[in-house]
Amino acid sequence: SRSTQPPNLPNAGQPVYGVLPSEHAAGRAEALADRVAAYVSDLQALLPQGPFVLGGHCTGAVTAFEIARQLRARGKTVPLLVVFDYWLSDAPVDALTFATNAVTWVADDLIWTSLSDNIGRVRSRLRLLGTRLLHLIDARTPPEDIRDLLGMWRYPDHEVARLRQDIDSVRAYRFTPYDGAIHVFRARTRALRTRQPDADLGWGRVANGLLTIETVHGSHDSMLR
C-alpha cells in the first residue's frame, strides 16, 4: 500500500544510537550481509527486547535495510525502516526536469556549500574529466579515483581502500522483498550531472508492506541540515 503519512510512533524519551562501521573495520571486505551480522549482534546485546526503528543515509540505508531484514528473521520487532535518499532505480532526464532541478540546485546545494568546498568540487570534476581524457589517449592510464566518481573528494588518502571496499560490497548487495514499513525521505534536488530517480526512488520494487515517500528541501548532501 502507499500513503503520504508515516506510521505513528512514540518519540518521548526515545533513545537514538549510532552504529559505527569503524568498530568492525577488519571485516569491511566481507559481503555486506556477513558484516551486518556483527551489527545485529551488537544491537541485540544493547536492546535484547527491541523494538528497533532503523535508518540510514545514502549507502547507510543499505546497511539499515539488511540489519532490519536480519532482525526480523530472528523474530525481532522492527516497526519502521527509514531511508534517507538512497535510490534503487532512476529515469532519463528531459529538458524541463533538468531546468527545474537546476533552479532548486542553486537554492539547496550551491548556496549551502562553502566557497572552499565548491572549489574542491570543481577540482574533483576536472580531475575526473582529465583522467577520462587520458584514457582515450592511453588505455593504460590508472582508473578514476573513486572519490571523484562518487563526489566524495574530501575522503583522506588513507581511507580510499576502505571506501572502495564499502562501495563494492554495496554494489554487490541484492535486495529481497521486505514486508515491514519503510519511510523514504527524498531530497528534492539532484546533482546536475546525475539522472533523476523514480518517484519512489525504486523502493516500490522491494516494499511489500507500507511504503511512504516524503520529499524534503535540500540536496543529497544538505538535506539533513
N, CA, C and O of each residue as an XYZ file, in Angstrom:
900
protein
N       0.841     -1.190      0.000
C       0.000      0.000      0.000
C       0.875      1.239      0.000
O       2.066      1.177      0.309
N       0.264      2.375     -0.354
C       1.011      3.623     -0.418
C       0.285      4.669      0.406
O      -0.946      4.689      0.440
N       1.023      5.527      1.060
C       0.428      6.561      1.890
C       1.333      7.770      1.889
O       2.501      7.673      1.514
N       0.806      8.915      2.308
C       1.624     10.126      2.429
C       2.053     10.369      3.863
O       2.816     11.301      4.118
N       1.591      9.563      4.807
C       1.908      9.738      6.213
C       2.595      8.486      6.757
O       2.166      7.368      6.472
N       3.669      8.673      7.545
C       4.328      7.516      8.148
C       3.513      6.976      9.308
O       2.636      7.676      9.815
N       3.777      5.748      9.743
C       3.070      5.195     10.897
C       3.335      6.026     12.147
O       4.407      6.617     12.274
N       2.385      6.080     13.065
C       2.569      6.792     14.324
C       3.510      5.990     15.216
O       3.323      4.790     15.418
N       4.513      6.666     15.741
C       5.479      6.009     16.611
C       5.709      6.865     17.848
O       5.671      8.092     17.756
N       5.946      6.255     18.996
C       6.254      7.037     20.195
C       7.607      7.711     20.039
O       8.531      7.121     19.479
N       7.738      8.952     20.532
C       9.025      9.638     20.430
C       9.482     10.264     21.742
O      10.629     10.702     21.840
N       8.614     10.319     22.754
C       9.022     10.901     24.030
C      10.041      9.982     24.707
O       9.763      8.815     24.983
N      11.223     10.535     24.965
C      12.262      9.742     25.613
C      12.833      8.650     24.747
O      13.413      7.691     25.256
N      12.680      8.780     23.447
C      13.164      7.752     22.528
C      14.683      7.818     22.409
O      15.206      8.822     21.926
N      15.408      6.785     22.832
C      16.870      6.816     22.670
C      17.264      6.610     21.209
O      16.563      5.937     20.453
N      18.393      7.198     20.827
C      18.913      7.063     19.470
C      20.363      6.594     19.558
O      21.162      7.164     20.301
N      20.694      5.557     18.800
C      22.046      5.007     18.816
C      22.629      5.046     17.409
O      21.927      4.797     16.429
N      23.918      5.359     17.319
C      24.622      5.333     16.046
C      25.487      4.095     15.947
O      26.154      3.716     16.909
N      25.474      3.463     14.779
C      26.299      2.274     14.542
C      27.556      2.714     13.798
O      27.477      3.255     12.695
N      28.701      2.480     14.404
C      29.966      2.943     13.828
C      30.648      1.832     13.044
O      30.996      0.804     13.625
N      30.850      2.008     11.738
C      31.496      0.955     10.951
C      32.937      0.694     11.377
O      33.454     -0.401     11.154
N      33.602      1.690     11.992
C      34.988      1.504     12.389
C      35.138      0.399     13.433
O      36.219     -0.169     13.589
N      34.051      0.095     14.147
C      34.123     -0.962     15.152
C      34.361     -2.332     14.517
O      34.828     -3.257     15.181
N      34.039     -2.454     13.239
C      34.208     -3.731     12.551
C      35.030     -3.532     11.277
O      34.772     -4.168     10.255
N      36.012     -2.651     11.350
C      36.786     -2.294     10.161
C      37.512     -3.493      9.567
O      37.716     -3.562      8.355
N      37.900     -4.435     10.416
C      38.679     -5.573      9.919
C      37.887     -6.426      8.947
O      38.469     -7.126      8.118
N      36.539     -6.374      9.041
C      35.729     -7.212      8.178
C      35.064     -6.469      7.052
O      34.088     -6.963      6.487
N      35.556     -5.298      6.704
C      34.848     -4.480      5.728
C      34.960     -5.022      4.308
O      34.216     -4.597      3.423
N      35.879     -5.952      4.082
C      35.984     -6.549      2.755
C      34.996     -7.700      2.581
O      34.857     -8.231      1.480
N      34.306     -8.091      3.664
C      33.353     -9.182      3.579
C      32.093     -8.736      2.834
O      31.885     -7.547      2.592
N      31.263     -9.708      2.478
C      29.959     -9.389      1.919
C      29.169     -8.591      2.943
O      29.292     -8.814      4.148
N      28.360     -7.662      2.457
C      27.652     -6.765      3.358
C      26.796     -7.529      4.361
O      26.768     -7.176      5.540
N      26.099     -8.568      3.913
C      25.236     -9.330      4.820
C      26.037     -9.974      5.940
O      25.561    -10.048      7.073
N      27.240    -10.438      5.645
C      28.078    -11.052      6.675
C      28.566    -10.007      7.671
O      28.600    -10.256      8.876
N      28.942     -8.843      7.164
C      29.433     -7.777      8.044
C      28.319     -7.253      8.942
O      28.548     -6.952     10.113
N      27.116     -7.144      8.393
C      25.983     -6.624      9.144
C      25.624     -7.544     10.313
O      25.087     -7.075     11.316
N      25.906     -8.826     10.204
C      25.593     -9.755     11.289
C      26.245     -9.312     12.596
O      25.681     -9.528     13.669
N      27.424     -8.696     12.520
C      28.082     -8.196     13.725
C      27.294     -7.030     14.322
O      27.177     -6.922     15.542
N      26.751     -6.152     13.463
C      25.940     -5.059     13.955
C      24.677     -5.583     14.643
O      24.277     -5.080     15.693
N      24.065     -6.582     14.047
C      22.841     -7.152     14.609
C      23.119     -7.716     15.998
O      22.321     -7.520     16.915
N      24.226     -8.403     16.160
C      24.586     -8.955     17.474
C      24.802     -7.841     18.484
O      24.387     -7.960     19.637
N      25.450     -6.753     18.063
C      25.668     -5.612     18.955
C      24.343     -5.006     19.400
O      24.155     -4.709     20.580
N      23.423     -4.825     18.452
C      22.137     -4.208     18.767
C      21.321     -5.092     19.711
O      20.668     -4.589     20.625
N      21.357     -6.385     19.494
C      20.615     -7.281     20.369
C      21.210     -7.329     21.769
O      20.487     -7.493     22.752
N      22.543     -7.186     21.860
C      23.173     -7.142     23.173
C      22.785     -5.862     23.912
O      22.625     -5.869     25.133
N      22.634     -4.774     23.175
C      22.282     -3.490     23.778
C      20.810     -3.441     24.172
O      20.466     -2.975     25.258
N      19.941     -3.925     23.279
C      18.494     -3.873     23.493
C      17.910     -5.259     23.191
O      17.353     -5.470     22.114
N      18.030     -6.178     24.106
C      17.616     -7.560     23.820
C      16.157     -7.680     23.374
O      15.830     -8.537     22.552
N      15.284     -6.835     23.906
C      13.862     -6.964     23.597
C      13.415     -6.083     22.441
O      12.314     -6.259     21.921
N      14.268     -5.121     22.025
C      13.837     -4.191     20.980
C      12.762     -3.262     21.515
O      12.728     -3.024     22.722
N      11.876     -2.723     20.677
C      11.888     -2.836     19.209
C      12.977     -1.969     18.590
O      13.603     -1.166     19.283
N      13.204     -2.127     17.295
C      14.271     -1.440     16.598
C      13.704     -0.612     15.440
O      13.208     -1.170     14.461
N      13.777      0.697     15.552
C      13.473      1.587     14.431
C      14.809      1.975     13.817
O      15.652      2.568     14.490
N      15.008      1.648     12.551
C      16.321      1.764     11.917
C      16.300      2.791     10.787
O      15.282      2.982     10.123
N      17.430      3.443     10.584
C      17.528      4.406      9.499
C      18.949      4.557      9.015
O      19.901      4.271      9.742
N      19.090      5.013      7.767
C      20.415      5.240      7.216
C      20.355      6.204      6.047
O      19.371      6.248      5.307
N      21.431      6.983      5.889
C      21.532      7.957      4.803
C      22.435      7.404      3.713
O      23.486      6.832      4.001
N      22.020      7.575      2.451
C      22.811      7.129      1.300
C      23.073      5.625      1.421
O      22.136      4.864      1.663
N      24.314      5.181      1.260
C      24.585      3.750      1.324
C      24.351      3.192      2.725
O      24.221      1.979      2.891
N      24.295      4.062      3.734
C      23.935      3.605      5.070
C      22.537      3.023      5.112
O      22.223      2.213      5.984
N      21.690      3.434      4.169
C      20.338      2.876      4.088
C      20.376      1.399      3.711
O      19.512      0.629      4.129
N      21.373      1.001      2.923
C      21.508     -0.409      2.543
C      21.870     -1.231      3.778
O      21.329     -2.316      3.990
N      22.785     -0.710      4.587
C      23.144     -1.379      5.830
C      21.931     -1.489      6.749
O      21.677     -2.545      7.327
N      21.175     -0.377      6.881
C      19.983     -0.392      7.736
C      18.963     -1.405      7.237
O      18.334     -2.100      8.035
N      18.796     -1.491      5.918
C      17.858     -2.454      5.331
C      18.248     -3.882      5.698
O      17.401     -4.679      6.102
N      19.522     -4.197      5.556
C      19.966     -5.558      5.845
C      19.893     -5.857      7.342
O      19.585     -6.985      7.725
N      20.170     -4.866      8.199
C      20.004     -5.054      9.639
C      18.545     -5.377      9.949
O      18.248     -6.306     10.700
N      17.625     -4.583      9.348
C      16.199     -4.806      9.575
C      15.795     -6.199      9.107
O      15.029     -6.885      9.783
N      16.303     -6.616      7.961
C      15.948     -7.927      7.432
C      16.419     -9.033      8.369
O      15.679     -9.979      8.637
N      17.664     -8.915      8.872
C      18.191     -9.952      9.746
C      17.494     -9.965     11.106
O      17.247    -11.032     11.668
N      17.176     -8.779     11.637
C      16.462     -8.737     12.914
C      15.085     -9.381     12.798
O      14.672    -10.140     13.675
N      14.373     -9.075     11.706
C      13.057     -9.657     11.505
C      13.155    -11.179     11.330
O      12.280    -11.921     11.776
N      14.226    -11.627     10.677
C      14.418    -13.072     10.511
C      14.645    -13.759     11.853
O      14.374    -14.950     12.000
N      15.148    -12.997     12.842
C      15.352    -13.541     14.183
C      14.129    -13.361     15.071
O      14.172    -13.657     16.265
N      13.046    -12.877     14.490
C      11.812    -12.722     15.245
C      11.706    -11.425     16.021
O      10.814    -11.288     16.859
N      12.598    -10.459     15.765
C      12.565     -9.181     16.464
C      11.604     -8.214     15.773
O      11.312     -8.353     14.585
N      11.117     -7.233     16.537
C      10.157     -6.268     16.022
C      10.884     -5.056     15.451
O      11.679     -4.415     16.140
N      10.605     -4.748     14.189
C      11.157     -3.565     13.520
C       9.959     -2.762     12.993
O       9.495     -3.008     11.880
N       9.455     -1.799     13.790
C       8.257     -1.068     13.371
C       8.458     -0.234     12.112
O       7.515     -0.023     11.348
N       9.687      0.243     11.891
C       9.895      1.160     10.775
C      11.350      1.155     10.334
O      12.265      1.101     11.156
N      11.545      1.210      9.028
C      12.860      1.415      8.418
C      12.816      2.764      7.705
O      11.934      3.002      6.880
N      13.762      3.647      8.019
C      13.793      4.989      7.443
C      14.970      5.101      6.486
O      16.116      4.842      6.854
N      14.670      5.488      5.259
C      15.684      5.621      4.206
C      15.872      7.101      3.898
O      14.907      7.801      3.589
N      17.097      7.573      3.981
C      17.412      8.946      3.624
C      18.123      8.972      2.270
O      19.342      8.818      2.194
N      17.346      9.168      1.209
C      17.854      9.479     -0.122
C      18.816      8.434     -0.690
O      19.918      8.765     -1.129
N      18.395      7.190     -0.678
C      19.113      6.164     -1.426
C      18.139      5.595     -2.443
O      17.049      5.152     -2.080
N      18.528      5.603     -3.731
C      17.590      5.163     -4.749
C      18.073      3.901     -5.447
O      19.267      3.681     -5.652
N      17.077      3.075     -5.807
C      17.341      1.787     -6.431
C      17.162      1.818     -7.938
O      17.616      0.909     -8.634
N      16.503      2.858     -8.456
C      16.304      2.962     -9.897
C      16.165      4.426    -10.272
O      15.828      5.261     -9.433
N      16.426      4.733    -11.537
C      16.321      6.107    -11.996
C      15.672      6.144    -13.369
O      15.306      5.109    -13.927
N      15.536      7.342    -13.902
C      14.863      7.534    -15.183
C      15.607      8.593    -15.977
O      16.324      9.404    -15.391
N      15.453      8.607    -17.313
C      16.095      9.640    -18.125
C      15.625     11.036    -17.724
O      14.526     11.208    -17.196
N      16.468     12.017    -17.982
C      16.160     13.408    -17.641
C      15.789     14.171    -18.906
O      16.560     14.201    -19.866
N      14.601     14.790    -18.908
C      14.222     15.636    -20.035
C      14.604     17.089    -19.737
O      15.046     17.405    -18.633
N      14.432     17.960    -20.716
C      14.872     19.352    -20.583
C      14.149     20.068    -19.440
O      14.773     20.818    -18.690
N      12.840     19.840    -19.303
C      12.073     20.511    -18.257
C      12.515     20.059    -16.870
O      12.666     20.875    -15.961
N      12.719     18.754    -16.716
C      13.173     18.228    -15.425
C      14.526     18.803    -15.057
O      14.755     19.188    -13.910
N      15.429     18.861    -16.042
C      16.760     19.410    -15.781
C      16.672     20.873    -15.371
O      17.335     21.295    -14.423
N      15.854     21.650    -16.082
C      15.733     23.083    -15.784
C      15.156     23.310    -14.391
O      15.629     24.170    -13.648
N      14.128     22.530    -14.042
C      13.527     22.653    -12.707
C      14.524     22.285    -11.626
O      14.625     22.963    -10.603
N      15.264     21.202    -11.856
C      16.260     20.770    -10.885
C      17.387     21.786    -10.757
O      17.927     21.980     -9.667
N      17.746     22.437    -11.860
C      18.821     23.429    -11.815
C      18.464     24.579    -10.892
O      19.329     25.103    -10.191
N      17.195     24.978    -10.883
C      16.756     26.069    -10.010
C      16.866     25.665     -8.545
O      17.413     26.415     -7.736
N      16.351     24.482     -8.194
C      16.420     24.057     -6.806
C      17.857     23.714     -6.407
O      18.215     23.812     -5.234
N      18.678     23.312     -7.383
C      20.085     23.019     -7.069
C      20.791     24.261     -6.545
O      21.603     24.174     -5.624
N      20.487     25.402     -7.121
C      21.081     26.653     -6.640
C      20.657     26.908     -5.196
O      21.481     27.258     -4.352
N      19.342     26.728     -4.914
C      18.813     27.015     -3.583
C      19.226     25.980     -2.544
O      19.490     26.328     -1.393
N      19.285     24.695     -2.945
C      19.505     23.614     -1.983
C      20.943     23.149     -1.879
O      21.325     22.520     -0.892
N      21.744     23.453     -2.893
C      23.098     22.909     -2.922
C      24.145     24.018     -2.990
O      24.986     24.146     -2.100
N      24.087     24.814     -4.051
C      25.145     25.795     -4.285
C      25.321     26.763     -3.122
O      26.440     26.961     -2.648
N      24.218     27.375     -2.653
C      24.358     28.386     -1.602
C      24.578     27.767     -0.229
O      24.961     28.467      0.708
N      24.339     26.451     -0.095
C      24.605     25.769      1.162
C      26.043     25.265      1.237
O      26.475     24.768      2.277
N      26.778     25.392      0.144
C      28.141     24.883      0.076
C      29.115     26.042      0.153
O      28.964     27.035     -0.560
N      30.112     25.920      1.015
C      31.089     26.990      1.183
C      31.914     27.177     -0.088
O      31.975     26.290     -0.940
N      32.540     28.335     -0.198
C      33.372     28.623     -1.368
C      34.495     27.605     -1.493
O      34.779     27.130     -2.592
N      35.138     27.264     -0.379
C      36.246     26.306     -0.433
C      35.766     24.930     -0.896
O      36.457     24.248     -1.653
N      34.564     24.522     -0.431
C      34.040     23.228     -0.852
C      33.627     23.253     -2.323
O      33.809     22.265     -3.034
N      33.074     24.369     -2.782
C      32.734     24.468     -4.205
C      33.985     24.398     -5.073
O      33.978     23.779     -6.137
N      35.060     25.036     -4.611
C      36.324     24.968     -5.342
C      36.844     23.535     -5.369
O      37.313     23.052     -6.400
N      36.755     22.855     -4.214
C      37.178     21.454     -4.160
C      36.352     20.579     -5.064
O      36.879     19.652     -5.679
N      35.052     20.855     -5.160
C      34.173     20.064     -6.020
C      34.534     20.257     -7.488
O      34.544     19.296     -8.258
N      34.831     21.495     -7.878
C      35.216     21.767     -9.263
C      36.530     21.065     -9.593
O      36.671     20.474    -10.664
N      37.479     21.129     -8.683
C      38.755     20.456     -8.905
C      38.563     18.947     -9.069
O      39.200     18.318     -9.914
N      37.684     18.381     -8.257
C      37.408     16.954     -8.352
C      36.836     16.596     -9.711
O      37.246     15.607    -10.319
N      35.881     17.401    -10.196
C      35.288     17.130    -11.505
C      36.315     17.281    -12.620
O      36.294     16.523    -13.590
N      37.202     18.242    -12.489
C      38.241     18.428    -13.506
C      39.219     17.251    -13.512
O      39.661     16.812    -14.574
N      39.556     16.741    -12.319
C      40.428     15.556    -12.249
C      39.773     14.375    -12.942
O      40.425     13.647    -13.691
N      38.480     14.184    -12.693
C      37.763     13.083    -13.300
C      37.743     13.222    -14.819
O      37.973     12.254    -15.545
N      37.467     14.435    -15.289
C      37.451     14.671    -16.731
C      38.826     14.441    -17.332
O      38.949     13.837    -18.397
N      39.865     14.923    -16.651
C      41.222     14.743    -17.153
C      41.612     13.278    -17.250
O      42.238     12.865    -18.226
N      41.243     12.481    -16.235
C      41.560     11.055    -16.253
C      40.864     10.355    -17.415
O      41.452      9.504    -18.083
N      39.607     10.721    -17.648
C      38.863     10.090    -18.747
C      39.436     10.480    -20.097
O      39.457      9.660    -21.014
N      39.897     11.701    -20.240
C      40.524     12.117    -21.491
C      41.824     11.364    -21.711
O      42.126     10.963    -22.835
N      42.604     11.168    -20.642
C      43.851     10.416    -20.760
C      43.587      8.961    -21.149
O      44.376      8.351    -21.871
N      42.458      8.406    -20.659
C      42.103      7.031    -21.025
C      41.868      6.903    -22.531
O      42.166      5.868    -23.126
N      41.337      7.953    -23.135
C      41.125      7.917    -24.578
C      42.438      7.889    -25.336
O      42.517      7.356    -26.442
N      43.462      8.462    -24.738
C      44.774      8.511    -25.370
C      45.579      7.248    -25.077
O      46.235      6.689    -25.956
N      45.510      6.809    -23.803
C      46.292      5.654    -23.376
C      45.455      4.821    -22.415
O      45.174      5.261    -21.300
N      45.054      3.629    -22.830
C      44.200      2.773    -22.010
C      44.899      2.298    -20.749
O      44.249      1.792    -19.835
N      46.229      2.456    -20.686
C      46.967      2.028    -19.500
C      46.932      3.067    -18.391
O      47.496      2.839    -17.320
N      46.295      4.178    -18.617
C      46.177      5.212    -17.592
C      45.466      4.641    -16.362
O      44.470      3.934    -16.515
N      45.947      4.928    -15.148
C      45.269      4.425    -13.941
C      43.793      4.825    -13.933
O      43.441      5.882    -14.457
N      42.936      4.006    -13.350
C      41.497      4.295    -13.342
C      41.170      5.552    -12.540
O      42.007      6.080    -11.809
N      39.924      6.019    -12.698
C      39.495      7.210    -11.968
C      39.559      6.969    -10.458
O      39.364      5.854     -9.976
N      39.833      8.033     -9.745
C      39.800      7.988     -8.283
C      38.339      7.825     -7.868
O      37.485      8.607     -8.287
N      38.049      6.815     -7.048
C      36.661      6.565     -6.661
C      36.056      7.753     -5.932
O      34.840      7.943     -5.960
N      36.896      8.561     -5.274
C      36.376      9.747     -4.588
C      35.805     10.743     -5.582
O      34.792     11.385     -5.307
N      36.448     10.875     -6.735
C      35.938     11.780     -7.763
C      34.686     11.208     -8.420
O      33.779     11.958     -8.780
N      34.628      9.886     -8.579
C      33.454      9.258     -9.168
C      32.217      9.456     -8.304
O      31.116      9.644     -8.821
N      32.398      9.414     -6.987
C      31.278      9.483     -6.054
C      31.009     10.894     -5.555
O      30.040     11.117     -4.829
N      31.855     11.856     -5.936
C      31.705     13.196     -5.384
C      32.085     13.254     -3.919
O      31.589     14.104     -3.179
N      32.967     12.349     -3.491
C      33.383     12.270     -2.082
C      34.864     12.611     -1.979
O      35.643     11.896     -1.347
N      35.232     13.717     -2.613
C      36.642     14.075     -2.728
C      37.285     14.440     -1.395
O      38.509     14.541     -1.313
N      36.484     14.640     -0.349
C      37.049     15.002      0.960
C      37.711     13.806      1.656
O      38.480     13.989      2.600
N      37.417     12.585      1.197
C      37.967     11.401      1.852
C      39.490     11.449      1.841
O      40.085     11.711      0.795
N      40.137     11.201      2.984
C      41.608     11.213      3.024
C      42.191     10.007      2.291
O      41.530      8.985      2.109
N      43.430     10.156      1.884
C      44.093      9.108      1.104
C      44.089      7.768      1.825
O      43.887      6.730      1.194
N      44.310      7.772      3.139
C      44.447      6.509      3.859
C      43.115      5.770      4.009
O      43.100      4.623      4.454
N      41.991      6.409      3.646
C      40.688      5.755      3.749
C      40.156      5.282      2.392
O      39.076      4.694      2.328
N      40.894      5.528      1.315
C      40.387      5.212     -0.021
C      40.140      3.723     -0.191
O      39.119      3.337     -0.760
N      41.047      2.874      0.287
C      40.881      1.423      0.134
C      39.619      0.956      0.849
O      38.875      0.128      0.323
N      39.378      1.481      2.039
C      38.165      1.113      2.779
C      36.923      1.605      2.058
O      35.922      0.891      1.992
N      36.974      2.811      1.519
C      35.837      3.354      0.789
C      35.499      2.461     -0.399
O      34.330      2.166     -0.649
N      36.518      2.035     -1.125
C      36.273      1.166     -2.280
C      35.680     -0.175     -1.838
O      34.787     -0.703     -2.502
N      36.166     -0.728     -0.728
C      35.602     -1.980     -0.215
C      34.123     -1.808      0.116
O      33.295     -2.654     -0.221
N      33.806     -0.698      0.783
C      32.419     -0.454      1.181
C      31.522     -0.320     -0.046
O      30.437     -0.901     -0.090
N      31.967      0.440     -1.035
C      31.156      0.658     -2.238
C      31.001     -0.643     -3.017
O      29.924     -0.929     -3.541
N      32.066     -1.428     -3.094
C      31.980     -2.716     -3.796
C      30.968     -3.638     -3.117
O      30.213     -4.336     -3.794
N      30.949     -3.642     -1.785
C      30.019     -4.521     -1.076
C      28.579     -4.057     -1.261
O      27.674     -4.886     -1.354
N      28.353     -2.745     -1.315
C      27.004     -2.224     -1.546
C      26.543     -2.558     -2.965
O      25.398     -2.960     -3.172
N      27.433     -2.389     -3.933
C      27.077     -2.685     -5.323
C      26.778     -4.163     -5.526
O      25.962     -4.518     -6.376
N      27.421     -5.018     -4.763
C      27.208     -6.455     -4.905
C      25.966     -6.936     -4.154
O      25.521     -8.068     -4.344
N      25.414     -6.083     -3.310
C      24.269     -6.480     -2.489
C      23.028     -6.645     -3.357
O      22.807     -5.865     -4.283
N      22.228     -7.646     -3.063
C      20.995     -7.907     -3.795
C      19.807     -7.784     -2.846
O      19.690     -8.536     -1.879
N      18.928     -6.825     -3.135
C      17.748     -6.599     -2.301
C      16.738     -7.730     -2.496
O      16.584     -8.266     -3.593
N      16.061     -8.074     -1.413
C      14.982     -9.048     -1.441
C      13.715     -8.381     -0.923
O      13.809     -7.367     -0.232
N      12.526     -8.913     -1.234
C      11.280     -8.297     -0.768
C      11.248     -8.143      0.750
O      11.724     -9.004      1.490
N      10.676     -7.024      1.194
C      10.651     -6.678      2.620
C       9.213     -6.383      3.020
O       8.543     -5.575      2.377
N       8.735     -7.035      4.079
C       7.330     -6.916      4.471
C       7.061     -5.798      5.467
O       5.903     -5.446      5.689
N       8.096     -5.233      6.069
C       7.891     -4.199      7.073
C       7.636     -2.824      6.459
O       7.710     -2.650      5.242
N       7.336     -1.850      7.321
C       7.059     -0.476      6.889
C       8.369      0.245      6.553
O       9.359      0.130      7.276
N       8.355      0.984      5.449
C       9.514      1.771      5.009
C       9.054      3.205      4.770
O       8.056      3.442      4.089
N       9.792      4.160      5.339
C       9.537      5.577      5.060
C      10.773      6.155      4.389
O      11.877      6.061      4.925
N      10.590      6.753      3.217
C      11.701      7.278      2.427
C      11.665      8.804      2.460
O      10.674      9.416      2.062
N      12.755      9.415      2.939
C      12.945     10.853      2.803
C      13.747     11.088      1.529
O      14.897     10.663      1.417
N      13.132     11.759      0.587
C      13.750     12.014     -0.708
C      14.171     13.484     -0.801
O      13.347     14.373     -0.591
N      15.435     13.747     -1.113
C      15.893     15.121     -1.335
C      15.290     15.636     -2.638
O      15.275     14.928     -3.645
N      14.792     16.876     -2.615
C      14.113     17.375     -3.820
C      15.094     17.731     -4.937
O      14.696     17.843     -6.096
N      16.382     17.912     -4.595
C      17.367     18.355     -5.574
C      18.407     17.292     -5.844
O      18.933     16.670     -4.921
N      18.699     17.089     -7.111
C      19.747     16.165     -7.516
C      20.951     16.952     -8.018
O      20.824     18.103     -8.436
N      22.111     16.321     -7.971
C      23.284     16.912     -8.605
C      23.009     17.082    -10.096
O      22.304     16.270    -10.695
N      23.562     18.130    -10.692
C      23.272     18.422    -12.094
C      23.744     17.319    -13.028
O      23.201     17.160    -14.121
N      24.743     16.562    -12.613
C      25.330     15.566    -13.509
C      24.679     14.190    -13.389
O      25.084     13.261    -14.088
N      23.673     14.038    -12.515
C      23.092     12.718    -12.318
C      21.721     12.603    -12.963
O      21.076     13.605    -13.271
N      21.287     11.360    -13.162
C      19.935     11.098    -13.631
C      18.953     11.328    -12.490
O      19.350     11.392    -11.326
N      17.682     11.450    -12.821
C      16.645     11.636    -11.817
C      16.126     10.282    -11.346
O      15.857      9.411    -12.173
N      15.978     10.084    -10.027
C      15.418      8.815     -9.558
C      13.920      8.748     -9.815
O      13.270      9.773    -10.021
N      13.377      7.536     -9.801
C      11.938      7.377     -9.880
C      11.276      8.039     -8.681
O      11.942      8.347     -7.693
N       9.964      8.259     -8.764
C       9.239      8.980     -7.713
C       9.417      8.322     -6.346
O       9.532      9.016     -5.335
N       9.440      6.994     -6.308
C       9.611      6.295     -5.024
C      11.053      5.838     -4.823
O      11.323      5.011     -3.952
N      11.970      6.361     -5.608
C      13.383      6.023     -5.574
C      13.616      4.529     -5.808
O      14.685      4.006     -5.493
N      12.615      3.848     -6.359
C      12.742      2.436     -6.671
C      12.389      1.496     -5.535
O      12.453      0.278     -5.706
N      12.013      2.039     -4.360
C      11.736      1.176     -3.215
C      10.449      0.385     -3.371
O      10.232     -0.597     -2.662
N       9.591      0.808     -4.298
C       8.369      0.055     -4.540
C       8.622     -1.360     -5.021
O       7.756     -2.226     -4.897
N       9.797     -1.597     -5.566
C      10.081     -2.939     -6.094
C      10.462     -3.925     -5.000
O      10.460     -5.132     -5.241
N      10.793     -3.437     -3.785
C      11.150     -4.354     -2.691
C      10.170     -4.259     -1.522
O      10.137     -5.155     -0.679
N       9.367     -3.183     -1.455
C       8.474     -2.973     -0.313
C       7.159     -3.722     -0.520
O       6.358     -3.363     -1.383
N       6.948     -4.761      0.277
C       5.674     -5.475      0.276
C       4.719     -4.918      1.331
O       3.516     -5.172      1.274
N       5.251     -4.157      2.295
C       4.440     -3.556      3.335
C       4.162     -2.093      3.028
O       4.206     -1.674      1.871
N       3.877     -1.317      4.068
C       3.581      0.100      3.914
C       4.819      0.856      3.445
O       5.875      0.764      4.072
N       4.699      1.596      2.355
C       5.780      2.426      1.830
C       5.291      3.861      1.762
O       4.290      4.151      1.106
N       6.000      4.767      2.442
C       5.642      6.181      2.408
C       6.831      6.978      1.891
O       7.981      6.670      2.201
N       6.543      7.996      1.106
C       7.571      8.822      0.477
C       7.367     10.263      0.906
O       6.245     10.768      0.862
N       8.432     10.928      1.321
C       8.350     12.341      1.713
C       9.517     13.090      1.076
O      10.679     12.745      1.292
N       9.201     14.113      0.296
C      10.232     14.946     -0.319
C      10.545     16.108      0.609
O       9.634     16.794      1.073
N      11.818     16.334      0.882
C      12.250     17.405      1.775
C      13.207     18.330      1.039
O      13.893     17.915      0.105
N      13.247     19.588      1.469
C      14.164     20.542      0.867
C      15.604     20.090      1.092
O      15.933     19.486      2.113
N      16.435     20.393      0.129
C      17.842     20.064      0.245
C      18.304     19.142     -0.867
O      17.502     18.534     -1.575
N      19.602     19.055     -0.999
C      20.220     18.112     -1.911
C      20.612     16.867     -1.114
O      20.354     16.783      0.086
N      21.226     15.921     -1.778
C      21.650     14.696     -1.104
C      22.571     15.019      0.072
O      22.494     14.372      1.116
N      23.444     16.018     -0.095
C      24.404     16.354      0.947
C      23.859     17.311      1.996
O      24.303     17.282      3.144
N      22.897     18.167      1.623
C      22.421     19.195      2.558
C      21.098     18.857      3.202
O      20.662     19.603      4.078
N      20.432     17.782      2.825
C      19.075     17.513      3.291
C      19.007     17.340      4.807
O      18.009     17.728      5.415
N      20.024     16.775      5.428
C      19.980     16.576      6.862
C      20.088     17.895      7.621
O      19.547     18.020      8.719
N      20.781     18.879      7.048
C      20.799     20.206      7.668
C      19.447     20.869      7.546
O      19.267     21.995      8.010
